[in-house]
C-alpha cells in the first residue's frame, strides 16, 4: 500500500491531518463519513512500519467546534504513538473570511486548552507544537512548543485598535507584549 511504499522509499517524516478525537467531530469537520477511522488506521499502520526515530506528526486546525476537545485529542494521539501533535491556527483568508464568527475560537479558550494540556503533562515522546497563532497567545509558553512563526499581519494592532481577528487577542501592554482579552 501507499504507507508501505513511502517507508520503503526511505521517507522518515509523516504529517497526517486529524481534527477531532472522535468520528462524530472529525468526520463532520472534514465532510466525509468514515474519515476518522481511516485516519486512525493510517496512523496505526505508519507507527507499525516506521522506525522508532521516524517523525509521525499530526496537524489539527483549531476551530470553535474542536477547541474544547484539544486535550482529549492530544491524549488519543499520544496513545497512538504520534511523535508531534500540531495545533494550527486557522488561516484567515479566502472563504474562511465569510464565516469568521462561526469558525474562529476566542483566543482565550485556545490558550486555556493549551495550558490545560501542559498542566496535565506531556506524554514522553509526544511533542505539542503550535503554529499560525498570534503572538499574544504564546508569549508565556516555552519556545519548544512553537512552530514556524508566520507573518502576523492578520493580528496586528494599529493605533490601539486590534484587527477583527485580534479583537479577542488584546492590545499591546506598555512593555510591548500582547495582553489577552476574553
C-alpha positions in Angstrom: 0.0 0.0 0.0 0.8 3.7 0.0 2.3 3.8 3.5 4.5 0.8 2.9 5.8 2.4 -0.4 6.7 5.6 1.4 8.5 3.8 4.2 10.4 1.5 1.7 11.3 4.6 -0.3 13.1 6.0 2.7 10.6 8.6 4.0 11.0 9.2 7.7 8.7 12.1 8.4 4.9 12.0 8.0 2.2 14.5 8.6 -1.5 13.5 9.0 -4.5 15.8 9.4 -6.9 15.0 12.2 -9.4 17.5 13.6 -11.3 15.8 16.4 -10.9 13.0 19.0 -13.9 11.0 17.7 -15.7 10.1 14.5 -18.6 12.4 15.0 -16.5 15.6 15.2 -13.7 14.7 12.8 -16.0 13.4 10.1 -18.2 16.5 10.4 -15.3 18.8 10.1 -13.8 17.1 7.1 -17.2 16.4 5.5 -16.6 12.7 5.0 -18.2 9.8 6.9 -15.6 7.2 7.9 -12.6 9.6 7.6 -11.8 9.3 11.4 -11.5 5.5 11.3 -9.5 5.7 8.1 -7.1 8.3 9.7 -6.7 6.2 12.8 -5.9 3.1 10.7 -3.3 5.1 8.8 -1.6 6.3 11.9 -1.5 2.8 13.4 -0.1 1.5 10.2 2.6 4.2 10.0 3.6 3.5 13.6 3.9 -0.2 12.9 6.0 0.4 9.8 8.2 3.3 10.8 11.3 3.2 12.9 11.2 4.5 16.4 13.1 7.6 15.3 10.8 8.5 12.4 8.6 11.5 12.9 4.9 10.8 12.8 3.2 14.2 13.3 -0.4 15.4 13.1 -1.9 18.7 12.2 -5.2 19.9 13.7 -6.7 23.2 12.6 -8.3 24.7 15.7 -11.8 26.0 15.2 -14.7 26.7 17.6 -16.1 23.2 17.1 -12.9 21.4 18.3 -11.2 23.9 20.7 -12.7 22.4 23.8 -11.6 18.9 22.8 -7.9 19.5 22.2 -6.7 17.8 25.4 -8.7 14.7 24.6 -7.3 14.7 21.0 -3.7 15.1 22.4 -4.1 12.1 24.7 -5.6 9.9 21.9 -2.7 10.8 19.5 -0.1 10.2 22.2 -1.6 6.8 22.9 -1.3 6.0 19.1 2.5 6.8 19.2 2.3 10.1 17.4 5.6 12.0 17.9 4.3 15.5 17.4 0.8 16.9 17.8 0.4 20.2 15.9 -2.3 22.6 16.7 -2.6 25.2 14.0 -4.5 28.5 14.0 -7.0 28.8 11.2 -5.7 30.9 8.3 -7.9 33.9 7.8 -8.2 34.1 4.1 -10.4 33.0 1.3 -13.8 31.5 2.1 -12.9 31.4 5.8 -13.4 35.2 5.9 -17.1 34.6 5.2 -17.6 32.7 8.4 -15.1 34.2 10.9 -17.6 34.3 13.8 -18.6 30.7 13.3 -15.1 29.3 12.8 -12.6 31.3 14.9 -12.5 30.3 18.6 -11.8 33.1 21.1 -8.0 33.0 21.7 -8.6 32.9 25.4 -10.3 29.5 25.0 -7.5 28.2 22.8 -4.8 29.4 25.3 -6.6 27.8 28.2 -6.9 24.5 26.4 -3.1 24.5 25.6 -2.3 25.4 29.2 -4.6 22.5 30.3 -2.6 20.1 28.2 0.6 21.4 29.6 -0.7 21.2 33.2 -1.7 17.6 32.7 1.8 17.0 31.4 3.0 16.0 28.0 3.4 12.3 27.3 7.0 11.3 26.8 7.8 11.0 23.1 4.8 13.2 22.0 5.6 16.9 21.5 3.0 19.6 21.4 3.6 22.1 18.6 1.7 25.4 18.0 1.7 27.3 14.7 -0.1 30.2 12.9 -1.2 31.8 16.2 -1.0 35.5 17.1 1.9 36.4 19.4 -0.5 37.2 22.3 -1.5 33.5 22.6 2.1 32.3 23.0 4.1 34.9 24.9 4.3 32.9 28.1 4.7 29.4 26.6 8.1 27.8 26.3 9.6 28.1 22.8 9.8 24.3 22.2 6.1 24.3 21.6 6.2 27.0 19.0 6.4 26.1 15.3 7.2 28.4 12.4 6.0 31.9 13.0 4.1 33.2 10.1 3.7 36.9 9.3 1.1 38.1 11.7 -0.4 40.8 9.6 -3.9 39.5 10.4 -3.3 40.1 14.0 -1.6 43.5 14.0 -2.7 46.2 16.4 -2.8 49.6 14.9 -3.5 52.8 16.8 -4.7 50.8 19.8 -7.4 49.1 17.8 -6.9 45.4 17.0 -7.9 44.0 13.6 -11.1 41.9 13.6 -9.1 38.7 14.1 -7.2 40.1 17.0 -10.2 41.5 18.8 -10.2 38.7 21.4 -6.5 38.7 21.5 -6.0 42.1 23.0 -3.7 45.1 22.8 -0.1 45.7 23.4 1.0 46.4 27.0 3.5 49.2 27.8 6.4 46.7 27.6 5.4 45.8 24.0 3.8 42.4 24.8 0.2 41.5 23.9 -2.4 41.1 26.5 -5.2 38.5 26.0 -8.7 39.8 26.3 -11.6 37.4 26.6 
